[in-house]
Amino acid sequence: MADKVTKLAEEIYEHVGGVNNVNKIVNCMTRIRMGVIDDNEVDLEGLKAVDGVMGVVEDETLQIVLGPGTVSKVAQKMADMAGVELGEERPDGTPLEESPSETSGKEDVNAKAEEVHAEVKRKNQKPWSKVLRSIANIFVPLIPAFVGAGIIGGIASVLTNMLEAGTISGNVWVNIVSVGSIIQSGVFTYLVIYVGINAAREFGASPSLGGVIGGVTMLTGMSEDLPLPNIFTGEPLAEGQGGVIGVIIAVFLMAQVEKWLHKVVPDAVDIIVTPVLTLAAMGVVTIFFIMPLAGWISDGLVGGITWVLGVGGAFSGFVLGALFLPMVMFGLHQILTPIHLSLIETYGSTTLLPILAMAGAGQVGAAFALWLRCRNNKRLTEMIKGALPVGILGIGEPLIYGVTLPLGRPFITACLGGGIGGAVVGLLGGVGSISIGPSGLALIPLISGGGVPMINYVISLIAGYIGGFVLTYFFGTNEDIREGRII
């Protein structure tokens, strides 16, 4: 595996213009995200053809889809080859393997490269893309915590049901449930603090101050006898009002305040004056203005989605399940993360996630159909074998970018298959997830309440598999795909 990782890292560098053309490397669950200095040096077609690369997404960063597990190893290897820490970016924008002293004769070249890069980014910039990218950067680092703590909490929930039903008994099981619940609470009880820290990093502020602003929304220390008022309604402020949406807004504004103070406060007292003034100003603004306004926004989003799901039933499920893959393709799915978290905070679970998870089921069904229908396309079947296991577990990007999207027609039939699964979820109703992160089979332990809701989710998942399989088998291929003339 080590040799394969090294070879893949070397080939990626080869097709992006070498180590000198990269100024930052980070990774999420399935993608390496690279800051490229000169886009003209990137060979996109060659990069897509590299064995192990499942897809390439062009955005402000160049995103290379490698799949879970592999991506973290290759990203770390690339950082090691460049001699930097993963995620490190040189403040002056110089290439990773060079120091500022080595670039003194290259100012004109670098300036031209930056000019070209800025122009390319300007042309390719889509509405809201920067907002969506920031949301992704805030929440992607938290996904392992959501997955790990969520699954542990899901198991604790199942055991709780078994204790109540008398299936199991004894203090040992009670203690196991308590520990599981404590671990789960360690993420979601203090989520606003984690979000505040990550948001501060994203917006260029002090992470510790971002964490404090997140903690402020918990209203710890507020007098129960004299609660702070909502200045718009006169009602007492509620702990966590506005949730993570409010924290992101507050920290963004905090970053602007802190940056301005750094410029005007004398260096001798900056370490004392700036954090004091920043927290004092933003603490007041957050408590009395942002929390009520963000609470109104959050309540509106949650109420609207709940209404759509409740009124639309199978139709809403079909539409949401069918459209989720295109949202993933354009990166729009990141905007749903705060909505999921608001639903969990309000109702204890998100009924939206199980419906959207059906998009992955449609992909899995489509992949099985392509495997059977396109046996002569050896490269395609090899890619399916590599991407299918993680697709079943709920990580769909390898299948999207490596299999269905490049072929075109199977992507459409996979979306429709996901719509069928979503329609079944909407029809059966009552299926919610207590956490976010995984989908597919990995979401089963997170289904709220276990029992019937869990069975309904599995039924819907199977419907998505069958829908994607049947539609793709009969309508998703042509002779070019089957004979290997495409992929």
Phi, psi and omega in degrees: 000323182299317180295321179296319179296315180298315181298318180293318178298317180296319182290325176295313177302320181301322185266358176250014177093013177088172181300325182296341184262009182237132179245359177195143177225123172224168177217152171250209186289330185229349188235145164269130179249119187242136171273113183260136183279310181236108181296336180293341180275353184272128176260091186296317181294319177295323179295317179296332183275353180296132179297120183111340176275119184266347179173162180228131179241125179266121177215202176298329168252153175274121186250124183246118184275119180241342182097160182294153180083296181297320187299318182292322180293316182291319179299317179295320178297318180295321177295318178298319180296329179274349179075032179227170173282148177299128181090353181287138177230129179292130184299334180267004176078010181288158179303158187299320188268003183247151174259162182305325183293334181278350185253008186299330180268008187241016185303316183295318180297313181296321179297318178295318180298316179295323178297314179297316181298316180297321179293318178298316179297321181295318180291323183271355184293128180256154177305136178070000184298323180292321178298313181296322180294321178295318178299317178299316182294332179284318190263332182303318178297342181270350185301316177303323178292318177300315183294307184298306182292326180294316179294319177299317177295324178295319177296319177298323179294317178298316180296325177299316178298321180292323176296316181293328180278351180084007179294323175231161179204166177115154182295331180299313180293322178299318179293322178298317178298318180298315180297316179300318180293323178295317180296315179299317181294333179299335177271305191279332178294322184249023183301322182299329178289315178299317179296319178299318179296311181294322179296320178298318176300317182295322185265004175081027178252178178286122181304322181296321178292324176298320177296321179295316179298321175298317179294330179302323183293347177279349177056031177296132181095354178290137180293129178290331180283334181224072182293150179290142184271149166284113188291347180270328184244341184085349178285157177297142175294144180256142177303132177075012182300128183093340175054213184291335178297315178296322180297316181298315179298314183296317182290326176300313178294322178301320180299321180293320179296313182297317180298319180294317180296322177302329182281326188258339181277133179303144183303326185297330182241008184300319184296336180261309188291314186299308179295325180296310181293321180298310182291322180297311182294310185284335175297313179296313181297318181296312184293313190265341182240307187290316181300312178297317181293316179294327176297320177296317178296312182299315179298323179295316179297312181298314180296319180296314180294319178298319179296314179300314181294322182287319183279319187284329179056234184297323181296311179299319178300319180295313182298313181294317180294324182283329185270351187292321179299315174300325177297318177298317182301320181267003179078008183285345183294339182296332181292342182281341184303309178299329179292316176304313183294324177293320177297318179296318181294323184279314188247353182091351178199161175252117178279351180283320185300314179301327177291313181294332178296339180293338176300321177293325178296320177299323178294318180298314178300318178297320181295318177299319179296317179295323179299317180283321187280335188240046183298334180282347179268084188296320181295320179295315182294327177293321178293322178296317180300326180282327186265338187295316182302316180286334175295319178297326180278359172106006177254102193264350186300320177302321178290322180298302189276338181263337189233290193285314184297315178299334181274340176085281185300316178297333177295319179293314180293328176295319177299317180293324175297319175297324176298322178297314177299318178297323178297322180292319177300312180297324180290316182286321176070168174073018181253115179226159179245137182276355179209174177239170179130279183275169168220205179056214180294329182293344180278343185305313180295345183266356181293126185293131175089343182059204173055234184300314178303321179294318178297318179298323178295315180298318177301316179295320179299316178296321177298320177296318176302309183295316179301312179297322181293308185296312182297320181287320182299319185265334186232355190260004182227166170220182185296322180299318179293315184294327183266000175086015177280348172239130188064000000 
